[in-house]
């Protein structure tokens, strides 16, 4: 039997390390994590939960997302983009940076243009017993079935066996093995939102983490201020109104409407958003905040955001339908719903801004 150490809450032989077993095909390995790796909805927040787990900080993925002020809205399209991008979170890397600030953690980031140095750094961290967050393009990993490029995907690297690396993916993939060659290619991929072989770790400060209730309020305040005061009209509630105005023309405007509209639907609903363009995760965070702070009004806004999430799920379905039947009518319906959601979210964020003071 091949044995493999997943480096986790402690080093080999240290107290408190649980022995777990799992299988990947015929490969068996022994884990030193106190619990199984967390497999969540969104790649960056899932990675952060696993890094926190090693430091014995047990927070839900939704709470991690909210502490970092993760909710947003962005519409983006350049002449080089065949498909518009609709996003529901803050830009890549900032989730990690904001979470570290929120919890008073030390975020160590390593970037290099050298694939050799990137591998050496990763191996050194793993050999020291540290789980490492990696930013990469999953398209190039040998287990991937992706048919599109996206250079801002995140995984937690929890160990290695010779030239194969164990990576924690989101649902439904879970723990996967990647060859060193494919991992090097994926980490070094270029394109929009890419980084130079970015790797990162989290460490506890001497003073411990701050009050979670106050940290949650700060995360809410950050998200609300950015949403209500976007720097350009492509972001926040203004971006929603903008994309709603553009939607009815998509069938005529897109080079390959069926493919592009299907891709937009996937990005909104299935590509790690937790459903409803991240609005479900945000609602769960607000419900947890109500419990942590004892402020019931956060639970009320949480319930309203669950309804907003359902609206975005309906929008995604209409976008998919428009591409499948090649009809503008679903896009007109989707446009009306997005205008409605923009007004509702503007109201809810204003309420959250008041509650977070």
C-alpha positions in Angstrom: 0.0 0.0 0.0 1.3 3.5 -0.9 1.2 5.8 2.1 0.9 9.5 1.8 0.9 12.2 4.5 -1.6 15.0 4.3 0.0 17.8 6.3 -2.5 19.2 8.6 -3.1 20.4 12.2 0.2 19.1 13.4 3.5 17.5 12.3 4.0 13.7 12.2 4.1 12.4 15.8 2.6 15.5 17.4 -0.3 15.3 19.8 -3.8 15.6 18.7 -3.4 14.5 15.1 -6.2 12.1 14.0 -5.5 9.2 11.7 -8.0 9.2 8.8 -8.1 7.1 5.7 -9.5 7.8 2.3 -9.1 6.4 -1.2 -8.5 7.8 -4.7 -8.9 5.0 -7.1 -6.6 2.3 -5.8 -4.4 4.7 -3.9 -4.7 4.8 -0.1 -3.2 7.4 2.1 -3.0 8.4 5.7 -4.1 11.9 6.8 -2.7 13.9 9.7 -5.6 16.4 9.6 -7.9 16.5 12.6 -10.8 16.2 10.2 -11.4 15.6 6.5 -10.6 18.5 4.2 -13.5 20.8 3.8 -15.2 20.6 0.4 -17.4 23.7 -0.2 -19.1 25.8 -2.9 -16.6 28.5 -3.9 -12.9 27.9 -4.6 -11.3 30.8 -2.7 -13.5 30.6 0.4 -13.2 26.8 0.4 -9.4 27.1 0.3 -9.5 29.6 3.1 -11.6 27.4 5.3 -9.0 24.6 4.9 -6.2 27.0 5.8 -8.1 28.1 8.8 -8.9 24.6 9.8 -5.2 23.8 10.1 -4.9 26.8 12.5 -7.8 25.4 14.5 -10.1 28.2 13.6 -13.5 26.6 12.7 -15.6 29.0 10.7 -18.2 28.2 8.0 -17.5 29.0 4.4 -20.4 31.5 4.3 -19.0 33.3 7.4 -15.5 33.4 5.9 -17.0 34.9 2.7 -18.9 37.5 4.7 -16.1 38.5 7.0 -14.1 39.3 3.9 -16.9 41.5 2.6 -17.1 39.1 -0.3 -20.4 40.1 -1.9 -20.4 42.4 -4.9 -21.5 42.7 -8.5 -19.5 43.2 -11.7 -20.3 43.4 -15.3 -17.3 43.2 -17.6 -16.8 43.0 -21.4 -14.0 44.0 -23.6 -13.7 43.7 -27.4 -11.5 40.6 -26.9 -14.2 38.8 -24.8 -16.8 36.8 -26.8 -18.9 36.4 -23.7 -19.7 39.1 -21.1 -18.7 38.3 -17.5 -21.2 38.7 -14.7 -19.7 38.3 -11.2 -21.2 38.4 -7.8 -18.1 38.7 -5.6 -15.1 41.0 -5.0 -12.1 40.6 -7.3 -9.8 37.6 -6.9 -7.1 37.6 -4.1 -9.0 40.3 -2.2 -11.1 37.7 -0.4 -7.9 36.3 1.1 -6.4 39.7 1.9 -9.6 41.0 3.5 -10.1 37.8 5.6 -6.6 38.1 7.0 -7.2 41.7 8.0 -10.6 40.8 9.5 -9.2 38.1 11.7 -5.8 39.7 12.4 -4.0 36.8 10.6 -0.7 36.9 8.9 -1.1 36.3 5.2 2.1 35.2 3.5 2.0 35.4 -0.3 4.7 34.0 -2.6 4.8 34.8 -6.3 7.5 34.1 -8.9 7.8 33.9 -12.6 9.9 30.8 -12.2 8.1 27.5 -12.2 11.1 25.9 -10.6 11.2 28.3 -7.7 7.4 28.0 -7.3 7.7 24.2 -6.9 10.6 24.5 -4.5 8.6 27.0 -2.3 5.6 24.7 -2.3 7.6 21.6 -1.3 9.3 23.5 1.5 6.0 24.7 2.9 4.5 21.2 2.7 7.6 19.6 4.3 7.3 22.1 7.2 3.7 20.9 7.8 1.8 23.8 6.3 -1.2 23.6 4.0 -0.8 25.9 1.1 -3.4 27.9 -1.0 -2.7 27.9 -4.7 -4.1 30.1 -7.5 -4.2 28.4 -10.9 -6.1 27.6 -14.1 -7.8 24.2 -13.5 -8.1 23.7 -17.2 -4.5 22.4 -17.3 -4.8 19.9 -14.4 -4.8 16.3 -15.6 -8.0 15.5 -13.7 -9.9 18.5 -15.2 -12.8 18.2 -17.6 -13.2 22.0 -17.9 -13.7 23.2 -21.5 -12.9 26.8 -20.6 -10.0 28.8 -19.3 -10.1 30.6 -15.9 -6.9 31.6 -14.3 -8.3 32.7 -10.9 -9.2 29.3 -9.5 -8.0 28.3 -6.0 -7.2 25.0 -4.3 -5.7 24.0 -1.0 -2.6 21.8 -1.5 -2.6 19.4 1.5 0.4 17.2 0.6 2.3 15.3 -2.0 3.5 11.8 -2.9 6.6 11.8 -5.1 5.5 13.9 -8.1 1.8 13.9 -7.4 0.0 16.6 -5.4 -3.2 16.3 -3.4 -5.5 19.3 -4.0 -8.8 20.1 -2.3 -11.4 21.2 -4.8 -15.0 22.4 -4.4 -18.0 20.2 -4.8 -18.4 17.7 -6.4 -14.7 17.1 -7.0 -13.4 17.0 -3.5 -9.8 15.7 -3.0 -8.0 15.2 -6.2 -4.5 14.2 -7.3 -2.5 16.2 -10.0 0.8 15.4 -11.5 3.6 17.9 -10.9 3.8 18.7 -14.6 0.1 19.6 -14.9 0.2 21.5 -11.6 3.2 23.6 -12.8 1.4 24.4 -16.1 -1.8 25.3 -14.3 0.0 27.6 -11.8 2.0 29.3 -14.5 -1.0 30.0 -16.8 -1.6 33.5 -18.1 -4.7 35.4 -19.0 -7.2 37.6 -17.3 -7.0 37.6 -13.4 -3.9 35.4 -13.5 -0.9 35.7 -11.1 2.7 34.6 -11.1 2.5 31.1 -9.5 0.7 32.6 -6.5 0.9 30.6 -3.3 -0.3 31.7 0.2 -0.5 30.6 3.8 -2.2 31.9 6.9 -0.7 32.1 10.4 -2.1 33.1 13.8 -1.0 36.3 15.4 0.2 36.5 19.0 -2.8 38.4 20.1 -5.4 35.9 18.8 -8.4 36.7 16.6 -10.7 39.7 17.3 -14.3 39.6 18.4 -16.2 37.9 15.6 -19.3 40.0 16.0 -17.4 43.2 15.4 -15.4 41.6 12.6 -18.7 40.6 10.9 -20.1 44.1 11.1 -16.9 45.4 9.5 -17.3 42.9 6.6 -20.9 43.9 6.1 -20.0 47.6 6.2 -17.2 47.1 3.6 -19.5 45.2 1.2 -22.3 47.7 1.6 -20.2 50.8 1.0 -18.6 49.3 -2.1 -21.9 48.2 -3.5 -23.6 51.5 -2.9 -20.7 53.6 -4.1 -19.2 51.8 -7.0 -16.1 53.4 -8.7 -17.6 52.9 -12.2 -21.0 52.1 -13.5 -20.0 48.4 -14.2 -20.0 47.6 -10.4 -22.6 47.4 -7.6 -26.2 48.3 -8.1 -25.3 50.5 -11.1 -23.7 47.6 -12.8 -26.9 45.6 -12.4 -29.0 48.3 -14.0 -26.4 48.5 -16.8 -26.4 44.8 -17.6 -30.2 44.8 -17.4 -30.3 47.4 -20.1 -28.0 45.3 -22.3 -29.6 41.9 -21.9 -32.4 42.3 -24.4 -29.8 42.8 -27.2 -27.6 39.8 -26.4 -29.0 37.5 -29.1 -28.0 40.0 -31.8 -24.9 41.2 -30.0 -23.1 37.9 -29.2 -21.1 36.0 -31.8 -22.4 32.6 -30.6 -25.5 33.3 -28.5 -26.3 29.7 -27.5 -22.8 29.0 -26.2 -22.3 32.4 -24.5 -25.7 32.5 -22.8 -25.2 29.0 -21.5 -21.8 30.0 -20.1 -23.3 33.1 -18.5 -25.9 30.9 -16.8 -23.2 28.5 -15.5 -21.1 31.4 -14.1 -24.1 32.9 -12.3 -25.5 29.7 -10.8 -23.1 26.8 -10.8 -19.5 27.9 -11.1 -18.8 28.0 -7.3 -21.4 30.7 -6.4 -23.4 28.6 -4.0 -26.5 29.5 -6.1 -28.1 32.8 -6.8 -24.8 34.6 -7.7 -23.4 34.3 -4.2 -26.5 35.7 -2.6 -27.3 32.4 -0.8 -23.9 32.4 0.9 -24.4 36.0 1.8 -27.8 35.3 3.4 -26.3 32.4 5.4 -23.5 34.8 6.6 -26.1 37.3 7.7 -28.0 34.7 9.6 -24.8 33.6 11.4 -24.1 37.3 12.2 -27.5 37.6 13.8 -26.6 34.8 16.1 -23.1 36.1 16.9 -24.2 39.7 17.5 -27.6 39.1 19.0 -29.0 41.6 16.5 -32.2 40.1 15.1 -32.4 42.6 12.2 -29.6 40.8 10.5 -31.8 37.7 10.3 -34.6 39.7 8.7 -32.2 41.0 6.0 -30.9 37.4 5.6 -34.4 36.2 4.8 -34.9 39.0 2.3 -31.5 38.1 0.6 -32.7 34.5 0.3 -35.5 35.9 -1.9 -33.0 38.0 -3.9 -31.0 34.8 -4.4 -34.0 33.1 -5.9 -34.5 36.0 -8.2 -30.9 35.6 -9.5 -31.5 31.8 -10.0 -34.5 32.6 -12.0 -32.5 35.1 -14.1 -29.9 32.5 -14.8 -32.6 30.1 -16.0 -34.1 32.7 -18.3 -30.7 33.4 -19.8 -30.2 29.7 -20.4 -33.6 29.4 -22.0 -33.0 32.4 -24.3 -29.9 30.7 -25.8 -31.6 27.3 -26.1 -34.7 28.5 -27.9 -33.0 31.5 -29.6 -35.8 33.9 -28.4 -35.4 37.4 -27.0 -38.5 37.1 -24.8 -36.7 35.3 -21.9 -34.0 38.0 -22.0 -36.6 40.7 -21.7 -38.0 38.9 -18.7 -34.6 38.5 -17.2 -33.9 42.2 -17.7 -36.9 43.2 -15.8 -35.9 40.9 -12.9 -32.4 42.3 -12.8 -33.7 45.9 -12.6 -35.9 44.7 -9.8 -33.1 42.9 -8.0 -30.9 46.0 -8.3 -33.4 48.2 -6.5 -34.0 45.6 -3.8 -30.3 45.1 -3.2 -29.7 48.8 -3.1 -32.3 49.0 -0.3 -31.0 46.0 1.6 -27.4 47.2 1.5 -28.5 50.6 2.8 -30.2 48.8 5.6 -27.1 46.7 6.3 -25.0 49.9 6.4 -27.2 51.3 9.1 -27.1 48.0 11.1 -23.3 47.7 10.9 -22.6 51.1 12.5 
